[in-house]
């Protein structure tokens, strides 16, 4: 028997209502209901970020491409964590920042560490809710973070005029507009050398005095909807830019000049750090910054090449040099570029012969210092990625570059676009 138009309409409406109910139930299932006194489990307190994507598409897509989304899956972190716990150190220390749910479920730390090292994960490191359950941060504590997470239906954020949601309750907190939220983890220093803070004197910087915060650069404002069906407005980006091309261009300024002194030429480079924190800021075994100078003579043949490395090297308890800051008991070398510092570097090289001029290339790079890693550590890092040490993550990335040409008869450099 055929369906009447009225029956079809009734069925369509019923299915639509059912879909809304089921959909709402799925979303609400990520948090405990207001009157639900059931057990507090990791899955309920820290739902996967993919579930937030249902309503917060833009923010989630940005987050998925960010470095912060790789907080517990990067090969270097996994190898470093394995080395750290193998020495009997407190397993919670690393997870407090890289997987903050350990603060709420400390009895699961052993299992979490095993999953991270094995790569067989059932949880996220730093996801949406790991940040948006932060209720408070103690800004007076140096070294390791002092974060207060408040599990429950309430999600905290930086918007006062939020749209009511069936998935969770919302509450505005001004801490989401302050650097303290970020500095809780990013001011971390080696336990054995607490003065070697990663960020440095950020609070004394020109940017901080002008009212700028971490979010100004690392969560730049855009104009869009924060959630589905919300009005468009100024919203924070969730790419958490650190090494993006756009940010790199604003981070440093390079000035340079040549002085030909007969058979020798002196190149002076003024490297100005325009950002209000140390560079690099990460663990020294993960990252370093280097300045490279290349001189090309006749037929663009490379005649001189040198680089200066910026970072930190520590000594362990046996006096050995190490980049593993969790083994550090003493700071041996500190060439980190300090906040808003201008560093002057001088390079001396033989004046290129049989050529009326020579080219100068000056570039600044981020790099993983793999050549300085202990052999066993390097092998473990390589084992955590199918591509081994050929993985693009280990390749240097250019921050900025300047080029010029110096006529030998004149001795002064003429700035030119880099090809």
Secondary structure, 3 states (H helix, E strand, C coil): CCCCHHHHHHHHHHHHHHHHHHHHHHHHCCCCCCCCCCCCCHHHHCCCHHHHCCCCHHHHHHHHCCCHHHCCCCHHHHHHHHHHHHCCCCCHHHHHHHCHHHHCCHHHHHHHHHHHHHCCCCCCCCCHHHHHCEEEECCCCCCCCCEEECCCCEEEECCCCCCCCCCCEEEECHHHHCCHHHHHHHCCECCCCCCCECCCCCCCCHHHHCCCCHHHHHCCEEEECCCCCCCCEEEECCCCCCCCHHHHHHHEEEEEEEEEECCEEEEEEEEEECCCCCECCCCCCCCEEEEEEEEECHHHCEEEEEEEEECEEEECCCCCEECCHHHCCEEEEECCECCCCEEEEEEEEECCCCCCEEEEEEEEEEECCHHHCCHHHHHHHHHCCCCHHHCHHHCCEEEEEEEEEEECCCCCEEEECCC
